[in-house]
C-alpha cells in the first residue's frame, strides 16, 4: 500500500476545500491499492497500530456497529 503523507493544512476558505479534496484523493489512492479489506467477525488477537479494519457487526462493546475502524495505541476509532 502506498503510504499517505499529509500536506501542510490550510485554515481559510477557499483554500480549505481544495486542500481537503486533494488529501481525500490521496487517502483514496492509498486505500485502493489494497483492493479489498478482509471482513472481520472477531477482534484480531494482535491488532496493528495504523491499520484499517472492517467489522461486519458490533463486538463486545469495543466495536459499536458495522463499519471501518482504525486502530491506534489506545484502541479502535470509527472511521465510517
C-alpha positions in Angstrom: 0.0 0.0 0.0 1.2 3.5 -0.8 1.6 5.4 2.4 -0.4 8.5 2.8 1.6 11.6 3.7 -0.4 14.7 4.6 0.5 18.2 3.2 0.5 21.3 5.4 -3.1 22.2 6.1 -5.0 25.4 5.2 -7.2 27.2 7.6 -9.0 29.7 5.4 -11.6 29.3 2.6 -11.5 28.7 -0.3 -8.1 27.0 0.1 -9.5 24.6 2.7 -12.0 23.0 0.3 -9.2 22.4 -2.3 -6.8 21.1 0.3 -9.4 18.6 1.7 -10.3 17.4 -1.8 -6.6 16.8 -2.7 -5.9 15.0 0.6 -9.1 12.8 0.4 -7.9 11.8 -3.1 -4.5 10.7 -1.7 -6.2 8.7 1.0 -8.5 7.0 -1.5 -5.5 6.2 -3.8 -3.6 4.7 -0.9 -6.6 2.5 0.2 -7.4 1.5 -3.4 -4.0 -0.3 -3.7 -5.3 -2.7 -1.1 -8.2 -3.6 -3.3 -10.3 -5.3 -0.6 -10.3 -5.4 3.2 -10.9 -8.6 5.0 -14.3 -8.6 6.7 -13.6 -9.1 10.4 -16.1 -11.0 12.5 -14.0 -11.2 15.7 -11.4 -8.8 17.2 -7.9 -9.5 15.9 -5.6 -11.1 18.5 -2.8 -8.8 17.7 -4.1 -5.6 16.0 -1.6 -3.4 14.2 -1.4 0.3 15.1 -2.2 2.3 11.9 -4.2 -0.5 10.2 -7.7 -0.1 9.0 -10.2 -2.9 9.7 -13.8 -3.5 8.5 -16.1 -5.2 11.1 -19.4 -6.6 10.0 -21.2 -6.2 13.3 -20.8 -4.9 16.9 -18.3 -6.8 19.0 -18.2 -6.9 22.8 -18.7 -3.2 23.4 -15.4 -2.5 21.6 -16.9 -2.2 18.1 -20.2 -0.3 18.2 -21.5 -1.2 14.8 -20.7 -2.3 11.3 -18.1 -0.1 9.6 -14.5 0.9 9.1 -12.2 1.3 12.1 -8.7 2.4 12.5 -6.5 1.0 15.3 -4.3 3.3 17.4 -2.3 2.6 20.6 -5.4 3.4 22.7 -7.8 1.3 20.8 -10.2 1.4 17.8 -11.6 4.6 16.3 -14.6 4.5 14.0 -13.8 5.9 10.6 -17.0 5.5 8.8 
